[in-house]
Amino acid sequence: MEKIDHVAIAGAGVGGLALALGLYRAGIRVSVFEKYSTPQKHNTGFTLWSYSVRRLADFGFGPDQMEEVGASIEYTEIRNQSGRIISKMPVGEVSRSLGSESYEVRRADLLQKIEDQLPEGTVRRGLACTHAETENDRAFLELENAERIEADLVIGADGIHSALREVIAGPTPLHESGYLGCSALCEIPETALPKNTHIDIWGRGGKAGISEVSPGLARWYLTWKAKKDAERQTKTQLLAAYADWGDLITRAIEATVEADIVHHTYADISAIPTWHRGRVALLGDAAHATTPFAAMGANMAIEDASVLVEALTENHRVGDALAIFEDSRKKRTEDVVVKGRRMSRLTQLHSPFAAWLRDQAFLHMPAEDTERVTREMASGEG
Ligand SMILES: Cc1cc2nc3c(=O)[nH]c(=O)nc-3n(C[C@H](O)[C@H](O)[C@H](O)COP(=O)(O)OP(=O)(O)OC[C@H]3O[C@@H](n4cnc5c(N)ncnc54)[C@H](O)[C@@H]3O)c2cc1C
């Protein structure tokens, strides 16, 4: 049996902080190093499905905390560009049957609340991690200020542009989706949006979405086809481009301060040969970055954290624990990356005829199939 005293984590995103919380609850000391000096507002929010919410609850981040950082989802409505509801997914009912609600979450608040549960000083900001290696059965994490942190294990939870992935897998090209997008939080009258409903709009050549993340506050997002270096769309351009996507989207863009609009380039990575080398391993987007089109990246990062904590606390040697972790997560997460590519095509079909056929198929989907798809999402088994 090998005792783990200290784990150093690169990246204070959702994966890094979930892992830090899980390890801390298991009695293991953690140090997290984050390159930005202040918490980032990027990725304004996301959907956390029942299965990852349950994992957070196992780490002591329960329903009360979730209610403070988001709103539970009763339905996901899929609408077409003309505003017609083509599918209504019973997310609340299915999620509760799995043991926990699913939530629409404000990212910055979720991260802050998790960090608040860690001992003071656990997260050190403004320090980019540059390298990690194993030497004489110890792990070392190097920081941009030339500090060298010694630990039993180093985890790279440093996102899609991971510096530590390079150490483990060499240079990994990003696979550009061909879509750009933007998202924001905005104030919106409580009566403007259906309560506890995530609205996903599948258009022609792009998609959009909006949902309440707390009373009077909405998260919205838009995507469109463009080269990755295309110019950012201004608020005026967005209003013109999405003028026929329904009132809700127009209202949300209008209600948003231009400087609060966050711009995104959507990319993923193809499978890399391994997630660990010696005492350095990857987790979350660093290991299996996906586009948001399958709405799973944050969920998978939390699930990774949970599986890794379990493996590390079951008295395995570190190398064996990392192998168990990788075996149980790699194939599953790589399948989701591929699914994200499929969802990108399906939800943003360019041809009006193909989009019409898609809408018809969803309109006439039997209720039990809608329930099955909802269950797959909420349970993380889709
Ligand atoms: C618009 C949008 C909508 C999305 N919607 C959903 C959704 O509905 N559901 C879902 O599950 N997922 C969604 N995602 C995906 C989700 O945001 C990511 O998959 C998730 O954030 C990955 O978590 P992570 O911790 O692995 O990486 P990140 O959240 O990217 O965190 C990585 C952290 O590491 C830091 N970092 C980077 N490099 C270094 C370094 N060298 N040294 C130290 N720190 C470093 C970064 O600053 C960051 O804080 C969405 C993404 C976008 C852009």
The ligand as a Tripos MOL2 file, in Angstrom:
@<TRIPOS>MOLECULE
LIG
   53    58     1     0     0
SMALL
NO_CHARGES

@<TRIPOS>ATOM
      1 C1        -19.9020   28.2600  -24.5010 C.3       1 LIG1
      2 C2        -19.6120   26.9530  -23.8340 C.ar      1 LIG1
      3 C3        -20.6690   26.1990  -23.3380 C.ar      1 LIG1
      4 C4        -20.4070   24.9850  -22.6940 C.ar      1 LIG1
      5 N1        -21.4740   24.2750  -22.2150 N.ar      1 LIG1
      6 C5        -21.2440   23.1140  -21.5680 C.ar      1 LIG1
      7 C6        -22.3380   22.3980  -20.9820 C.ar      1 LIG1
      8 O1        -23.5030   22.8010  -21.0760 O.2       1 LIG1
      9 N2        -22.0560   21.2620  -20.2820 N.ar      1 LIG1
     10 C7        -20.7790   20.7980  -20.1620 C.ar      1 LIG1
     11 O2        -20.5820   19.7660  -19.4980 O.2       1 LIG1
     12 N3        -19.7320   21.4470  -20.7070 N.ar      1 LIG1
     13 C8        -19.9270   22.5950  -21.4030 C.ar      1 LIG1
     14 N4        -18.8710   23.2800  -21.9380 N.ar      1 LIG1
     15 C9        -17.5150   22.7040  -21.8460 C.3       1 LIG1
     16 C10       -16.8720   22.9640  -20.4940 C.3       1 LIG1
     17 O3        -16.8300   24.3500  -20.2250 O.3       1 LIG1
     18 C11       -15.4590   22.3830  -20.4710 C.3       1 LIG1
     19 O4        -15.4550   21.0890  -20.9830 O.3       1 LIG1
     20 C12       -14.9580   22.3560  -19.0180 C.3       1 LIG1
     21 O5        -14.8310   23.6820  -18.5540 O.3       1 LIG1
     22 C13       -13.6310   21.6070  -18.9220 C.3       1 LIG1
     23 O6        -13.1690   21.6950  -17.6020 O.3       1 LIG1
     24 P1        -11.6130   21.6210  -17.2770 P.3       1 LIG1
     25 O7        -11.4770   21.8900  -15.8290 O.co2     1 LIG1
     26 O8        -11.0470   20.3870  -17.8470 O.co2     1 LIG1
     27 O9        -10.9750   22.8110  -18.1300 O.3       1 LIG1
     28 P2        -11.2110   24.3640  -17.9490 P.3       1 LIG1
     29 O10       -12.5650   24.6370  -17.4250 O.co2     1 LIG1
     30 O11       -10.8240   24.9840  -19.2480 O.co2     1 LIG1
     31 O12       -10.1720   24.7820  -16.8280 O.3       1 LIG1
     32 C14        -8.7840   24.7880  -17.0640 C.3       1 LIG1
     33 C15        -8.1680   25.7870  -16.1090 C.3       1 LIG1
     34 O13        -6.7460   25.6980  -16.2350 O.3       1 LIG1
     35 C16        -6.2020   26.9930  -16.3580 C.3       1 LIG1
     36 N5         -4.9520   26.8730  -17.0810 N.ar      1 LIG1
     37 C17        -4.7380   26.7310  -18.4040 C.ar      1 LIG1
     38 N6         -3.4430   26.5890  -18.6760 N.ar      1 LIG1
     39 C18        -2.7890   26.6270  -17.4910 C.ar      1 LIG1
     40 C19        -1.4310   26.5140  -17.1050 C.ar      1 LIG1
     41 N7         -0.4720   26.3320  -18.0100 N.pl3     1 LIG1
     42 N8         -1.1130   26.5920  -15.7940 N.ar      1 LIG1
     43 C20        -2.0930   26.7680  -14.8570 C.ar      1 LIG1
     44 N9         -3.4040   26.8970  -15.1660 N.ar      1 LIG1
     45 C21        -3.7470   26.8090  -16.4620 C.ar      1 LIG1
     46 C22        -7.2660   27.7840  -17.0740 C.3       1 LIG1
     47 O14        -7.1260   29.1610  -16.8650 O.3       1 LIG1
     48 C23        -8.5410   27.2270  -16.4350 C.3       1 LIG1
     49 O15        -8.8650   27.8950  -15.2440 O.3       1 LIG1
     50 C24       -19.0840   24.5020  -22.5750 C.ar      1 LIG1
     51 C25       -18.0240   25.2640  -23.0710 C.ar      1 LIG1
     52 C26       -18.2760   26.4720  -23.6990 C.ar      1 LIG1
     53 C27       -17.1310   27.2780  -24.2400 C.3       1 LIG1
@<TRIPOS>BOND
     1     1     2 1
     2     2     3 ar
     3     2    52 ar
     4     3     4 ar
     5     4     5 ar
     6     4    50 ar
     7     5     6 ar
     8     6     7 ar
     9     6    13 1
    10     7     8 2
    11     7     9 ar
    12     9    10 ar
    13    10    11 2
    14    10    12 ar
    15    12    13 ar
    16    13    14 ar
    17    14    15 1
    18    14    50 ar
    19    15    16 1
    20    16    17 1
    21    16    18 1
    22    18    19 1
    23    18    20 1
    24    20    21 1
    25    20    22 1
    26    22    23 1
    27    23    24 1
    28    24    25 2
    29    24    26 1
    30    24    27 1
    31    27    28 1
    32    28    29 2
    33    28    30 1
    34    28    31 1
    35    31    32 1
    36    32    33 1
    37    33    34 1
    38    33    48 1
    39    34    35 1
    40    35    36 1
    41    35    46 1
    42    36    37 ar
    43    36    45 ar
    44    37    38 ar
    45    38    39 ar
    46    39    40 ar
    47    39    45 ar
    48    40    41 1
    49    40    42 ar
    50    42    43 ar
    51    43    44 ar
    52    44    45 ar
    53    46    47 1
    54    46    48 1
    55    48    49 1
    56    50    51 ar
    57    51    52 ar
    58    52    53 1
@<TRIPOS>SUBSTRUCTURE
     1 LIG1         1 GROUP 0 **** ****
